[in-house]
Amino acid sequence: MKKLLILLFALALALVTGRLALEIPAVQDALLSRGAASMAMQGDRVQAGEDSLRVYVCGSASPLGMGQAQACIAVVTPDHFYLIDSGAGSTENINRLRLPTGRLQGLLLTHFHSDHIAEIYEVNLGSWVNARPAPLIVYGPEGVREVVKAINEGYRMDRLHRVAHHGEALLAPELGVLAAQPISAGEVLQDGDLKITAYMAEHPPIHPAVGYRIDYRGRSVVVSGDSNVSAKTVEISDGADLLLHDALSLPIVMPLAESLEANGRTRQSKIVRDVIDYHASTASLIELSAQSDVDMVAYYHLVPVPPNGIAESVFMRNAPDNFVLTSDLMWFELPIGSDQIVVNQP
């Protein structure tokens, strides 16, 4: 017993001494220097090993969710980097994932709800600072020119101030201006071995809204944006390796709407009920998987984001084994020449 008391006293003394040491400026400065050196050495995430198609979840949430970033998916190969949507909070995740923003080639928008476009300029600024060699092209359905024009005009002073501060040699002014490129359903963007096909999404009354299928050297991923399951969804997903689809859990959303109404919060209840109209239910996605030959279905743009393990279990109720519930910073690797899909947790 005496030895135990002596040991506990020694541990307590060590903790107190350690905490006091952290208050010494020289110790603080040394730790900060080590931390700064570690950060400087990290750099961008390097795609090592075999050639592959990688898909990163930079934002998994819908507006009905807290603690996760809003919709954003990154598609990366050794020679390509495209983002699909740019919701609030997603730029931080892009940085945490150490994605190579200096070679970002395009931002693909599915539609113009705020949770899909909130951080377009943050993406533009970050990739500009990281030496993106050409203006960032923003692809999207009809209306994309209006959105891009407004962002360019709204952040004009920001660009002027940053160029004046850092100099044109570091921040070429023309590279800070976004370029808009309308894209229609059925239209194909070919970038070397990477093919991007836009398809019509069902998100009424938002029209047009699109989703995208990306094909790269025999591997493929479909990203829905916001959409109900439709014949187009089944068609574009057929034969795909991975489908990332917005997903709504009716067993969670309906009690929420009813509780809001019972407590006199009729406006909020109506909004929650309205959301059901134009997002795919988990049941409809399970049915989709039976109709199309898709290897893996990943729920994202979660309505709502499950706040705990019980809600996660409800969200995944009746889902087949090839279904995945995404979270921020999760990523998928699809090696070329293989049927394998590696799911990497954050």
MOBEL-V763959 format. One record per helix or strand of 3 or more residues. SS is the DSSP state (helix for helix, strand for strand). FROM is the first residue (numbers start at 0). TO is the last residue. If there is no record, write none. Layout:
ss-><SS	SS>
from-><FROM	FROM>
to-><TO	TO>
//
This chain:
ss-><helix	helix	strand	strand	strand	helix	helix	strand	helix	helix	strand	helix	helix	helix	strand	strand	strand	strand	strand	helix	strand	helix	helix	helix	strand	helix	strand	strand	strand>
from-><1	24	51	71	80	89	100	105	113	119	136	143	155	172	178	187	193	209	218	230	241	249	265	281	295	308	322	330	341>
to-><20	41	58	75	83	95	102	107	116	128	139	153	165	175	181	190	199	215	222	236	247	261	276	290	302	314	324	334	343>
//
